[in-house]
Amino acid sequence: MSTAAPEAALVKRTCMRDRIRDELITRILDGTYPAGMQLKELSLAREFNVSQAPIREALRELEGTGLVTSERYRGTRVRGADALEMRDSYELRAMIEARSVERASPLSPAVLEQLEVSLQGMTAAAHAGNGEGYIDHALRFHRRLVEAGGNGTFLGVWDSLRWEVRGRIALRHMIRQVEGLESKVALHAQLLERLRANDVREAKYLVFDILERVAAAFNAR
């Protein structure tokens, strides 16, 4: 008996689980699903037009991230991403990126050129007051640093934290503060300058400085 059909079914279910998981993470982080909301497997299965199996698997993965909690007889409820969780996630990100700078140094000319392109995009977006565009280019800049570090686990963890969503949440907090996007661009320009000079110590300091400033947007007022 051929195993092609069962293997294809498993791949399809895995793809469904990943797609559903990513959509649920986005809804939790952007507030569509508020803290305390119950996530019902049957309702979600009907919405996504799938069986309950990939829904159950996606919720199990979400429980591992801490974004939901599951209790016997009470089901799965959203824990959400509160200010403390957001600050903690940025601390972890800073540690990953700083270590990636160490591992990647000295950066190749190709990587430095890619970072320069992202910086130019950030600069143009900031001047245009385009916060969404700024985040897109900034994420490319920072992800390239992690990628250049060559640690696949670092990159997997970095991606799993869904910075395209978290970054937009942070932006909404940041625009209420005095410090604008131009100051962030200036720090990234300094960071790229230090990377070009292979000044690892100062580059790491700037990575922490940049991300600590973003995390500070979630400090209790």
LINPEGI-V280838 format. One record per pair of residues at least 12 apart in sequence whose C-alpha atoms are under 8 Angstrom apart, sorted by sequence separation. I is the first residue (numbers start at 1). J is the second residue. If there is no record, write none. Layout:
i,j
I,J
I,J
This chain:
i,j
67,79
68,80
121,133
122,134
143,155
191,203
66,79
67,80
121,134
122,135
41,55
67,81
41,56
122,137
143,158
191,206
121,137
122,138
190,206
191,207
59,76
119,137
188,206
118,137
119,138
187,206
118,138
118,140
119,141
188,210
118,141
187,210
139,163
139,164
115,141
184,210
114,141
20,48
136,164
115,144
135,164
114,144
135,167
111,144
135,168
20,54
21,55
20,55
40,75
39,75
40,76
132,168
17,54
21,58
25,62
38,75
39,76
111,148
16,54
17,55
20,58
21,59
38,76
39,77
28,67
38,77
39,78
14,54
17,57
18,58
21,61
37,77
38,78
131,171
174,214
13,54
17,58
21,62
36,77
37,78
104,145
107,148
25,67
35,77
36,78
35,78
36,79
174,217
34,78
35,79
36,80
101,145
104,148
170,214
173,217
33,78
35,80
97,142
100,145
101,146
103,148
104,149
170,215
173,218
34,80
100,146
103,149
104,150
33,80
100,147
101,148
102,149
103,150
170,217
97,145
100,148
101,149
170,218
97,146
100,149
28,78
96,146
99,149
100,150
131,181
29,80
100,151
28,80
29,81
28,81
126,181
127,182
126,182
96,154
123,182
126,185
96,158
123,185
122,185
93,158
119,185
119,188
119,189
89,161
116,192
115,192
86,166
112,192
112,195
112,196
107,195
106,195
107,196
105,195
106,196
107,198
106,198
105,198
105,200
102,200
101,200
101,203
102,204
101,204
98,203
99,204
98,204
98,205
98,207
97,207
98,208
94,207
95,208
94,208
94,211
93,211
94,212
91,211
90,211
91,212
90,212
90,214
91,215
90,215
87,215
86,215
87,216
87,218
86,218
87,219
84,218
30,165
83,218
84,219
26,162
29,165
83,219
25,162
29,166
83,220
26,165
30,169
29,169
